[in-house]
Amino acid sequence: MGDAIRIIGIDPGLRRTGWGIVESLGNSLRFVASGTVRSEDKAALATRLCQLHDGLAGILHTAMPHEAAVEQTFVNKDAVATLKLGQARGIAMLVPARAGLVVAEYAPNAVKKAVIGVGHGDKKQIHMMVKVLLPKATFDTEHAADALAIAICHAHHRQSVAYLLKRTHEGLSSMKDLA
C-alpha cells in the first residue's frame, strides 16, 4: 500500500502478549503479520518481563510500524494477577514508545465496538469479524487475534481524528480569510 500507515496492535499479558500488524490507507486495511510473544511460566518475574521486552523489540525492529495501540487493562478480583498484567502492559507501552512511536490506548469495549459494532461481545465474535475485515489474517492464538482487533480499532479511530483535525484546520483557515 503506497503511503499506508503501519499499525501494531498489542494485547498485553504476562504469559502471552499478542501482536498484530495492519496497514491502513484511507478506508482499506491490509493484514501484515501477527503472532504471540511468550514468557517462560517458571522464570522469575524480571526475566519474564525481559522476554516480553526483547520479543516486542525484535518485532518492532523487523516490522517497522508507524504507530502502536495497546489495550487498557481491566481490574479483576485477583490483585496479584492485575498487578502482573499491569507490569506486562507497561512493557507493551514502553517498547514502542522507546522506538519513537506514539502509543494509543483503547478500552476493551472501544475495541469491540470498532470491530463488531457494539461494545459487548465475546471472543468468538471478535475473531470472526477480524477474519471478515482482514480476510488474509492468520493468528496463532486468541491474543494475536485480539491484537489485530486493537490495530483495527486504532485504524478506525485515527481516521476520525484525522478527519476532525482536517475539518478544524479548514475552518480556522476560512476564519482567517474573514478577518
DRENVEX-58538 format. One record per residue (C-alpha): residue in one letter; x, y, z. Coordinates in steps of 0.5 Angstrom, whole numbers, plus 500, padded with zeros to 3 digits. Example, Ala and Ser with C-alpha at 12.3 -4.5 7.8 and 13.67 -1.06 7.14 Angstrom:
% residues 2
A525491516
S527498514
END
This chain:
% residues 179
M500500500
G503507498
D503512504
A500507508
I501507516
R503501519
I500500526
I502495531
G496493536
I499490543
D495485547
P499485554
G499479558
L505476562
R505469560
R503471552
T503478549
G499478543
W501483537
G498484530
I500489525
V496492520
E497497514
S492503514
L491507507
G484511507
N478506509
S482500507
L486495512
R491490510
F494485514
V501485515
A503480521
S501477528
G504473533
T505472540
V511473545
R511468550
S515468557
E517462561
D512461566
K517459572
A522464570
A523470575
L518476574
A524480572
T526475567
R519474564
L519482563
C525482560
Q523476555
L517480553
H521487552
D526483548
G521480544
L517486542
A523490541
G525485536
I518485532
L518493532
H525493529
T523488524
A516490522
M518498523
P511500525
H509508525
E504508530
A502503536
A496501540
V495498547
E489495550
Q488498557
T487493563
F482492567
V482490574
N480484577
K479481584
D486478584
A490484586
V497480584
A494478577
T492485576
L499488578
K503483574
L498485568
G500492569
Q507491569
A507487562
R502493560
G508497562
I513493558
A508493552
M507501552
L515502554
V518498548
P514502542
A515509546
R522508546
A522506539
G519513538
L512511536
V506515539
V502509543
A495510543
E491506549
Y484503548
A479500553
P476493551
N469496550
A472501545
V476495541
K470491541
K465497538
A470498533
V471491531
I464488532
G460495532
V458494540
G461495546
H460488549
G461481545
D465475546
K472473544
K469469538
Q465474535
I471479535
H476473532
M470472527
M470480525
V478480525
K477475519
V472479516
L476485516
L482482515
P481476510
K488474510
A489475517
T492469521
F494468528
D497463533
T493465539
E487469541
H492474544
A494475537
A487476534
D486481540
A492485538
L489485531
A483488533
I486493537
A490495531
I484495527
C481500533
H486505532
A486505525
H479507525
H480512531
R486515527
Q482516521
S476520525
V482524529
A485526522
Y478528519
L477532525
L484536525
K483537518
R476540518
T478544524
H484547520
E480548514
G475552519
L481556522
S483558515
S477560513
M476564519
K483568518
D480570511
L474573514
A479577519
END
